[in-house]
Amino acid sequence: MATSSTESLVGGLQQIPTIFSKSSVVVKTVCILVCIFYFLSFLVNITAFQEALTVTPGLIFPPSFRIWTLFTHPFVEVHLWFVIIDIAFILVAGKLIEPLFGALEMLIFFCVVNTGAALLSSVIYLFMYLTVFNTALLFASYLHGLAGYVAGVSVVLKQMMGDQDLIGKGSLKLKIKDLPLLILSLSAILRVLGLIPGTSLSMCASGLFVSWIYLRFFQRQSGTKGDMSDTFRFATFFPEVMQPPVAIVSNTVYSFLVRIKICKKQIRKYDVGAPSPININLPGSDPADAERRRQIALKALNERLSAVEEQTAWPSMDEQPSTPVETTMHLLPGDSAKDSGKEVGSSSNGNSTTVNMDGAGETVES
């Protein structure tokens, strides 16, 4: 068992250079910057390095307003195992997510999640300071690394392939949709054990929330804005037992945000002018996927109609026209007298009788 596990680990490590070589410029750039900043941390004073390049909650807001740290903090790591985890998730994102997002959207998602996680974590530390009045929370806490982005990638995986199995069997089986809560729970356990700083847990929770907000309400994909499907509700991040009360709270908050004009109310749109008789566009649905399903349905309907037509033998409605010669041959002597407006000659006992119809409709016999 140990031998097979070691071989699997070695095989996975051997695939990293291949995956890296096939990655896009965005993925390669992020991986290289993480490595460069990690090695730089050994060449300078670590405290000065963190103060200059990481987000400090007490210095990111005015009057200091160190805005450049929002762009440098994701690449700062001071522990090797954090570097390995960051690079692994970056490569996973490049392999699974970037083909669907595209390089530009992938870069936008990276910037939005990391910047949003840093700002939200700073606000959290500000409220913690207002609770305990400990200045170390504002000026000795350094927000850095890709913990928020790791949580964001797990949210994207939940959105894309949530029904696929992750680990376990039977009642202990976990699906990919459980990955965000699993990562957050693991971060909380590691924080309790003292293996990670509190900033990593804060960044992880903030990244999960920011990524869900962006994907739920703002991301534009295939002509639609956001993903309003029921399988991507905020309550679905929790176990089924907890979903009803969480749904009540989240729906109440959302209704409040809509009322104060921060969020827009999602309106269902019905397009009856599409090629199909009725085409219903719902927010969060993919038009390309809907068109594909419509084509499959039309193909199945055409196949059924063709099968019915082949089983039913319809008689031919075409009749062969009769020629003038055949018509004349079928007429009996004296039958042509029934036709008005024509002269018909008939012989009986050698006498000839001619019947003419004049214009007044009177009969003249000669």
C-alpha positions in Angstrom: 0.0 0.0 0.0 2.8 2.4 0.9 4.6 1.5 -2.3 1.6 2.3 -4.4 1.0 5.6 -2.7 4.6 6.6 -3.1 4.5 5.7 -6.8 1.3 7.7 -7.3 2.9 10.7 -5.5 6.0 10.5 -7.7 3.9 10.1 -10.8 1.9 13.2 -9.9 5.1 15.2 -9.3 6.5 14.1 -12.6 3.4 15.5 -14.4 3.9 19.0 -12.9 6.5 20.1 -15.5 4.3 18.8 -18.3 1.2 20.6 -17.0 3.3 23.8 -16.5 4.7 23.7 -20.1 1.1 23.4 -21.5 -0.2 26.2 -19.3 -1.0 29.7 -20.6 1.1 32.8 -20.1 -1.1 33.9 -17.1 -0.6 30.7 -15.2 3.1 30.6 -15.9 3.5 34.2 -14.8 1.8 33.7 -11.5 3.8 30.6 -10.7 7.1 32.3 -11.5 6.2 35.4 -9.5 5.3 33.2 -6.4 8.7 31.5 -6.7 10.6 34.7 -7.2 9.0 36.5 -4.2 9.6 33.4 -2.0 13.4 33.4 -2.8 13.5 37.1 -2.3 12.3 36.7 1.3 15.6 35.0 2.1 17.7 37.9 0.8 16.1 40.7 2.9 14.8 41.3 6.4 11.6 39.3 6.6 9.7 41.9 8.7 10.6 44.8 6.3 9.8 42.5 3.4 6.3 41.8 4.7 5.6 45.4 5.7 6.6 46.6 2.2 4.7 44.1 0.1 1.8 42.6 2.1 -1.5 44.1 3.0 -1.5 45.5 6.6 -5.1 46.2 7.8 -4.1 49.5 9.5 -2.2 50.8 6.5 -4.3 49.9 3.6 -7.0 52.5 4.5 -6.4 56.2 4.5 -4.3 58.1 5.5 -1.5 55.6 4.6 -3.4 54.0 1.7 -0.7 51.6 0.6 -2.7 50.5 -2.5 0.2 48.8 -4.2 0.2 46.0 -1.7 -3.2 44.9 -3.2 -1.2 43.8 -6.3 1.9 42.4 -4.6 0.5 40.5 -1.6 -0.8 37.4 -3.5 2.8 36.5 -4.5 4.3 36.8 -1.1 4.9 33.4 0.8 7.3 32.7 3.6 6.8 29.0 3.9 7.7 26.4 1.3 4.6 24.2 1.8 2.4 27.3 1.2 4.3 27.8 -2.1 3.7 24.2 -3.1 -0.1 24.4 -2.4 -0.4 27.7 -4.2 1.3 26.5 -7.3 -0.7 23.2 -7.3 -4.0 25.1 -7.2 -2.8 27.6 -9.9 -2.0 24.7 -12.2 -5.4 23.0 -11.4 -7.1 26.3 -12.2 -5.2 26.6 -15.5 -6.0 23.0 -16.6 -9.7 22.9 -15.5 -11.0 26.4 -15.4 -9.1 28.4 -18.0 -10.4 26.5 -21.0 -13.9 27.6 -20.0 -13.1 31.1 -18.8 -10.4 32.1 -21.2 -7.1 33.7 -20.3 -8.5 37.2 -19.9 -11.4 36.1 -17.7 -9.0 33.9 -15.7 -6.8 37.0 -15.0 -9.9 39.1 -14.0 -11.1 36.4 -11.6 -7.6 36.2 -10.1 -7.4 39.9 -9.5 -11.0 40.2 -8.2 -10.7 37.4 -5.7 -7.3 38.3 -4.3 -8.1 42.1 -4.1 -11.5 41.5 -2.6 -10.2 38.9 -0.1 -7.6 41.3 1.1 -10.0 44.2 1.5 -12.7 42.1 3.2 -10.1 40.6 5.6 -8.9 44.1 6.4 -12.4 45.1 7.3 -12.7 42.0 9.5 -9.5 42.9 11.3 -10.8 46.4 11.7 -13.9 45.2 13.5 -11.8 42.8 15.6 -9.8 45.8 16.7 -12.9 47.8 17.6 -13.9 44.8 19.8 -10.7 44.2 21.7 -8.7 47.4 21.0 -5.5 45.5 20.2 -3.4 47.6 17.8 -1.4 44.5 16.9 -4.5 43.4 14.8 -4.1 46.5 12.6 -0.3 46.9 12.4 1.2 43.5 13.1 -1.1 41.4 10.9 0.1 40.7 7.3 -2.3 39.5 4.7 -0.5 37.7 1.9 -0.5 34.6 -0.2 -3.1 32.8 -2.3 -5.3 31.4 0.4 -8.2 33.4 -0.9 -7.6 32.3 -4.4 -7.4 28.7 -3.4 -10.9 29.0 -1.8 -12.1 30.8 -5.0 -10.9 28.0 -7.2 -12.8 25.5 -5.1 -16.0 27.6 -5.6 -15.5 27.5 -9.4 -15.0 23.7 -9.2 -18.3 23.5 -7.3 -20.0 25.6 -9.9 -18.7 23.6 -12.9 -18.6 20.0 -11.7 -20.3 19.9 -8.3 -22.0 16.5 -8.8 -18.8 14.6 -9.4 -17.3 12.5 -6.7 -14.3 13.8 -4.7 -13.3 11.2 -2.1 -14.9 8.5 0.0 -17.6 5.9 -0.5 -21.1 5.3 0.6 -22.4 7.7 3.3 -18.9 9.2 3.8 -18.6 10.1 0.1 -17.8 13.7 -0.6 -18.5 15.4 -3.9 -16.7 18.4 -5.4 -19.6 20.6 -4.3 -18.4 20.0 -0.7 -14.8 21.1 -1.5 -15.2 24.8 -0.4 -16.6 23.9 3.0 -13.9 21.2 3.3 -11.1 23.7 2.6 -12.6 26.2 5.1 -13.0 23.6 7.8 -9.5 22.3 7.3 -8.1 25.9 7.5 -10.0 26.4 10.8 -8.6 23.1 12.2 -5.1 24.1 11.2 -5.5 27.5 12.8 -6.7 25.9 16.1 -3.6 23.7 16.0 -1.4 26.7 15.4 -0.1 25.5 12.0 -1.3 28.5 10.1 -1.7 32.1 11.1 -5.0 33.7 11.6 -4.6 35.8 8.4 -4.7 32.6 6.3 -8.0 31.6 7.7 -9.4 35.1 7.2 -8.2 35.2 3.6 -9.6 31.7 2.9 -13.1 32.7 4.2 -13.0 36.0 2.5 -11.9 34.5 -0.8 -14.7 32.0 -0.7 -17.3 34.7 -0.1 -15.9 37.1 -2.7 -15.6 34.5 -5.4 -19.2 33.4 -4.9 -20.4 37.0 -5.1 -18.5 37.6 -8.3 -19.6 34.3 -9.9 -23.2 34.6 -8.7 -24.0 38.2 -9.7 -21.3 39.8 -11.8 -19.4 37.4 -14.1 -20.4 37.6 -17.7 -20.3 34.3 -19.6 -22.0 33.5 -22.9 -24.0 36.7 -22.9 -25.4 36.2 -19.4 -24.5 37.9 -16.2 -24.0 35.8 -13.1 -25.2 32.3 -12.3 -28.6 32.3 -10.6 -29.2 28.6 -10.7 -30.6 26.9 -7.6 -27.6 24.6 -7.3 -25.3 27.6 -6.8 -27.3 29.3 -3.9 -25.3 30.3 -0.9 -27.1 27.7 1.2 -25.7 24.9 -0.9 -22.3 25.5 0.6 -23.5 24.0 3.8 -24.8 20.5 4.7 -28.4 19.8 3.8 -29.5 19.9 7.5 -28.2 23.5 7.8 -29.5 24.7 4.4 -33.0 25.8 5.4 -32.0 28.3 8.2 -29.0 29.5 6.1 -31.3 30.1 3.2 -33.6 32.2 5.3 -30.8 34.4 6.5 -29.2 34.7 3.0 -32.5 35.5 1.3 -33.2 38.2 4.0 -29.8 39.8 3.4 -30.3 39.7 -0.3 -33.7 41.3 -0.1 -32.3 44.0 2.1 -29.5 44.7 -0.4 -32.0 44.8 -3.3 -34.1 47.3 -1.3 -31.2 49.7 -0.7 -30.2 49.4 -4.4 -26.8 47.7 -3.8 -27.9 44.5 -5.6 -30.4 44.3 -8.5 -33.3 42.0 -8.4 -33.0 39.1 -10.9 -35.8 39.1 -13.5 -36.6 36.0 -15.4 -36.8 36.7 -19.2 -39.0 34.9 -21.7 -38.1 35.2 -25.3 -40.9 34.1 -27.6 -39.4 35.4 -30.8 -36.7 32.7 -31.0 -36.6 30.1 -33.8 -38.3 27.6 -31.6 -42.0 28.1 -30.7 -41.1 29.0 -27.1 -37.7 29.8 -25.8 -37.2 30.5 -22.1 -34.0 32.2 -21.0 -33.3 32.0 -17.3 -30.5 33.9 -15.6 -27.5 31.7 -15.1 -28.4 29.3 -17.9 -26.0 28.9 -20.8 -27.6 29.8 -24.2 -25.3 27.5 -26.0 -26.3 24.6 -23.8 -30.0 25.5 -24.2 -29.5 25.6 -28.0 -27.8 22.2 -27.9 -30.7 20.7 -25.9 -33.2 22.2 -28.3 -31.4 20.7 -31.3 -31.4 17.3 -29.7 -35.1 17.5 -28.9 -35.9 18.6 -32.5 -33.8 15.7 -33.9 -35.6 13.2 -31.7 -39.0 14.6 -32.8 -38.0 14.3 -36.5 -36.9 10.7 -36.0 -40.2 9.8 -34.4 -42.2 11.5 -37.2 -40.1 9.7 -39.8 -40.7 6.3 -38.1 -44.5 7.0 -38.1 -44.5 7.9 -41.8 -42.6 4.7 -42.7 -45.1 2.5 -40.8 -48.2 4.0 -42.4 -48.8 3.2 -46.2 -50.7 6.0 -47.7 -52.5 5.4 -51.0 -51.3 7.4 -54.0 -53.5 10.4 -54.8 -52.3 10.7 -58.4 -54.6 9.4 -61.2 -53.5 8.7 -64.7 -55.3 11.1 -67.1 -57.4 9.7 -69.8 -56.6 10.3 -73.5 -59.2 11.7 -75.9 -59.2 8.4 -77.9 -60.0 6.4 -74.8 -62.8 8.7 -73.9 -64.3 8.4 -77.3 -64.1 4.6 -77.2 -66.0 4.5 -73.9 -68.9 6.5 -75.2 -72.0 4.5 -76.4 -74.1 5.6 -79.4 -76.6 8.2 -78.2 -74.7 9.2 -75.1 -73.3 12.3 -76.8 -76.8 13.6 -77.1 -76.6 14.4 -73.4 -74.0 17.0 -74.1 -75.7 20.4 -74.8 -74.3 22.8 -77.4 -73.0 20.1 -79.7 -74.4 18.4 -82.8 -74.9 14.7 -82.5 -75.9 12.5 -85.4 -77.6 9.2 -84.9 -79.1 6.9 -87.6 -82.2 4.8 -87.0 -83.8 2.8 -89.9 -81.8 4.8 -92.4 -83.3 8.2 -91.3 -81.2 11.1 -90.1 -82.3 13.3 -87.3 -80.6 16.5 -86.4 -81.3 18.2 -83.1 -80.1 21.7 -82.6 -80.3 23.9 -79.5 -80.8 27.5 -80.4 -79.9 30.3 -78.2 -83.3 30.5 -76.6 -83.2 27.0 -75.4 -85.9 25.7 -77.8 -85.6 22.5 -79.7 -85.8 22.5 -83.5 -86.3 19.1 -85.3 -85.6 18.7 -89.0 
